[in-house]
Amino acid sequence: MIAAEERDFVRLLSVSDPGEQVRLAAQHALRPGSTDTDVREFFATGWMAAAALDVEIFRLRTQDAGIQYHAVIPRLVADAEAAELEARNAGEAAAEQARLVAARAWATTREKAEEARQAWEAERQLCLEQARYWQTVKDRATAETDPVWAAIVTGAEKQRGGWTTETTFAGDEAGRWAGARDQAQQGYDRMTTRP
């Protein structure tokens, strides 16, 4: 028999779990007409299956965003470098206009790189929250004596480890785009500072 405490915990997850798929799975386990079997199934397989789906959805979403940034920003950098080279090689009459064009190119690059950095920093924070959450789940599961929690320890550790890896990846991406932003700022400064 499922204790009221376990049912209350699933109810808490249904509204406050950081993963959308876990929230939906918990809501399903508590749907009108559900039984102890539904709640037991949530603890046994549904919770971890939904958590794995949350990770997969995160990876697909960030992969799509990453592809866009990797397609756009290096091209913007190349265009800005070309515009700067043209400004450096322009005759005196055209130099001022060429420097303005190059400065705009670097400014556009800086803005896009900062957008990417902010997006990845937000993803890093989300991953960090998930990793912390799964550590608390593991801690609770380890402390529980009820057999309902027995299978949760391994799954929670796996989820914590996965989100920790994703935290590192998102942090690396945020760092990459911070570097591109700084490079663009330096280019902008070169083109807007009088020679």
Order of alpha helices (4+ residues) and beta strands (2+ residues): alpha-alpha-alpha-alpha-alpha-alpha
